[in-house]
């Protein structure tokens, strides 16, 4: 049952009700492109892999797996894919009383995806039961709304040059987080000094470069662990962690459990 939804892109449906549509979208990647979108519904877009840019008026935001993009009906914005790598994400569309309960401070913006929201996102994708998926989706909507309404810790008086540098650093981390990065390497790629890169990123985003980089790696780990039982060390090293113990410590601190608790065995291992 479609309930007459008109999604902005092709979706693999996960939840379809009169007031909520949740689906998974994929983008194969390719040449850099830029196009205009207009939101028909309240939109909550969460990336699983990849990165893109959204521009609303004079405000530009980097969207990566550690952030959620939020839009309100009628809002126009530009989408840009600065990388040729494939992308995958989950789109939640709200209308009716569910949308009326959603209040936002801005028309188009991003917010951090907390550890709880990230867990709910993964559980929503994994659960085979439609009833459980719907309940999980509603919990995710509630969680993102609560986080979006939380007071911002970022100062308002930030120069355009500092915002642009922070966006470039965020994009660099989103596309290179699997590599063994250093502050110096990031700063060199952004044509600035390590001290300035660190200072600007913290001032604009409210978090350190290390904190954001670790969150990116841990969000990616949630999706990699789905078929990672028996090879957690491989996942840890592939995502840029220095060792199994380093990964396990960071994962437990973020999500409250070891990565093995969320790893699924492969079909061969189950047999």
C-alpha positions in Angstrom: 0.0 0.0 0.0 1.6 3.3 -1.1 -0.8 5.8 0.7 -0.2 8.2 -2.3 3.3 9.2 -1.3 5.5 11.0 -3.8 9.1 10.4 -2.7 11.8 12.7 -4.2 13.8 9.6 -5.4 13.6 5.9 -5.9 13.3 4.1 -2.5 13.4 0.6 -1.2 10.5 0.9 1.2 10.9 -0.1 4.8 7.9 1.5 6.5 4.8 2.8 4.7 1.9 4.4 6.7 -0.4 7.3 6.0 1.9 9.6 8.0 5.3 8.1 7.6 7.4 6.7 4.7 10.8 5.3 5.3 13.0 4.0 2.5 16.5 3.2 1.6 18.1 5.0 -1.4 21.3 4.4 -3.2 23.5 6.5 -5.6 26.0 4.8 -7.7 28.4 7.8 -7.7 30.0 9.3 -10.8 30.9 12.8 -12.1 30.3 15.7 -9.8 26.8 17.0 -10.1 24.6 19.8 -8.6 20.8 20.0 -8.8 17.9 21.7 -7.0 15.4 20.0 -4.8 12.2 21.1 -3.1 10.8 19.3 -0.1 7.2 18.1 -0.3 7.2 16.7 3.2 9.2 17.0 6.4 12.3 15.2 5.4 14.9 13.4 7.6 17.8 12.1 5.6 20.5 9.9 7.2 23.5 8.7 5.3 24.9 5.2 5.7 27.9 5.8 3.4 29.3 8.7 1.4 28.9 12.4 1.7 27.2 15.4 -0.1 26.7 19.1 0.3 23.4 20.9 0.7 23.0 24.6 0.1 19.9 26.6 1.4 20.2 30.3 0.7 23.6 31.3 1.8 24.0 28.4 4.2 25.9 25.3 3.1 26.1 22.1 5.1 28.2 18.9 4.7 26.1 15.8 5.2 27.9 12.6 6.2 27.1 9.5 8.3 27.6 11.5 11.5 24.9 14.1 10.6 21.3 14.1 9.6 19.8 16.5 7.0 16.4 18.0 8.0 14.1 19.9 5.7 10.5 21.3 5.9 7.8 21.3 3.2 8.3 23.8 0.4 11.9 24.4 1.3 14.2 24.6 -1.8 17.8 23.6 -1.6 20.7 22.6 -3.8 22.3 19.2 -3.6 25.9 18.6 -4.6 28.0 15.5 -4.8 31.6 16.5 -4.4 32.8 12.8 -4.5 32.5 10.1 -7.2 32.1 7.4 -4.5 28.8 5.6 -4.1 26.4 6.8 -1.5 23.6 5.0 0.5 21.1 6.5 2.9 17.8 6.3 4.7 15.0 8.8 4.0 12.1 9.4 6.4 9.2 11.5 5.2 6.6 12.9 7.6 3.1 14.3 7.1 -0.2 14.7 8.9 -0.3 14.8 12.7 3.2 13.3 12.8 4.6 16.3 10.9 2.5 18.8 12.9 4.2 17.5 16.0 7.6 18.2 14.5 8.8 21.8 15.1 12.2 22.9 13.9 14.3 26.0 14.4 15.3 26.3 10.7 13.9 25.3 7.3 17.0 23.3 6.1 19.9 22.3 8.3 21.8 19.4 9.8 22.2 18.0 13.3 24.5 15.5 14.9 23.4 11.9 14.9 23.7 10.7 18.5 24.8 7.2 19.5 21.2 6.4 20.4 19.9 7.7 17.0 22.6 5.7 15.2 21.6 2.5 17.0 17.9 3.0 16.2 18.8 3.7 12.5 20.7 0.4 12.2 18.0 -1.6 14.1 15.4 -0.1 11.8 17.3 -1.4 8.7 18.0 -4.8 10.2 14.7 -5.8 11.7 12.7 -8.1 9.4 9.4 -7.6 11.2 7.2 -4.7 9.7 5.6 -3.9 13.1 9.0 -3.6 14.8 10.4 -1.5 11.9 7.5 1.0 12.2 7.9 1.3 15.9 11.7 1.7 15.5 11.1 4.4 12.8 8.8 6.4 15.2 11.4 6.1 17.9 14.1 7.4 15.5 11.8 10.4 14.5 11.3 11.2 18.2 15.0 10.9 19.0 16.1 13.2 16.1 13.4 15.7 17.0 14.6 15.8 20.6 18.2 16.2 19.5 17.3 18.9 17.0 15.4 20.9 19.6 18.3 20.8 22.1 20.0 24.2 22.6 22.9 24.7 20.1 26.3 25.0 21.6 27.8 26.7 18.6 28.5 30.4 18.7 26.6 32.5 16.1 29.3 35.0 15.2 31.4 32.8 12.8 33.0 34.3 9.7 32.1 32.8 6.3 35.8 31.9 5.8 35.8 29.8 9.0 32.6 28.1 8.1 34.0 27.2 4.7 37.2 25.8 6.2 35.2 23.7 8.7 33.1 22.4 5.8 36.2 21.4 3.9 37.7 19.7 6.9 34.4 17.8 7.5 34.3 16.7 3.8 37.9 15.6 3.9 37.2 13.4 6.9 34.0 12.0 5.4 35.8 10.9 2.3 39.1 9.7 3.9 38.2 8.5 7.4 39.3 4.9 6.6 42.9 6.2 6.2 45.4 6.7 9.0 44.9 10.5 9.2 46.7 13.1 11.2 45.8 16.7 12.0 48.8 17.8 9.9 47.6 15.8 6.8 44.1 17.2 7.1 45.4 20.8 7.5 47.8 20.4 4.6 44.9 19.1 2.3 42.9 22.2 3.4 45.9 24.6 2.8 46.1 25.7 6.4 48.0 25.0 9.6 47.2 22.2 12.1 46.6 24.8 14.9 44.2 26.8 12.7 42.4 23.8 11.4 41.8 22.5 15.0 40.8 25.8 16.3 38.4 26.7 13.5 36.7 23.2 13.4 36.0 23.3 17.1 34.7 26.9 17.0 32.3 26.2 14.1 31.0 22.7 15.0 31.4 22.6 18.7 33.5 19.4 18.6 37.1 18.5 18.0 38.5 17.0 14.8 39.3 13.8 16.6 35.8 13.5 18.1 34.1 14.0 14.7 36.5 11.6 13.0 35.9 8.9 15.6 32.1 9.3 15.3 32.4 8.9 11.5 34.3 5.7 11.9 31.9 4.3 14.5 28.8 5.2 12.5 30.4 3.3 9.5 31.2 0.4 11.8 27.5 -0.1 12.7 26.8 -0.9 9.1 30.0 -3.0 8.5 29.3 -5.2 11.6 26.1 -6.6 10.0 28.1 -9.5 8.5 31.3 -9.1 10.5 31.2 -11.9 13.1 34.6 -13.5 13.4 36.4 -10.7 11.6 35.9 -7.7 13.8 39.7 -6.9 13.8 39.5 -6.6 10.0 36.6 -4.2 10.3 38.5 -2.1 12.9 41.7 -1.8 10.8 39.7 -1.1 7.6 37.9 1.8 9.2 41.2 3.4 10.4 41.4 2.2 14.0 44.9 1.3 15.1 43.9 -2.1 16.7 41.0 -4.3 17.8 41.3 -3.1 21.4 41.3 0.6 20.2 38.1 0.0 18.2 36.4 -2.0 21.0 37.1 0.6 23.6 35.8 3.5 21.4 32.7 1.4 20.4 31.8 0.5 23.9 32.2 4.1 25.1 30.0 5.3 22.3 27.3 2.6 22.2 27.5 1.0 25.6 28.3 -2.5 24.3 31.2 -4.3 22.5 31.1 -4.5 18.7 30.6 -8.3 19.0 27.2 -7.7 20.4 26.0 -6.1 17.1 28.0 -8.4 14.7 25.9 -10.9 12.7 27.3 -14.2 11.7 27.6 -14.9 8.0 25.3 -17.5 6.3 28.3 -20.0 6.3 28.9 -19.5 10.0 25.2 -19.9 10.9 25.1 -23.2 9.0 
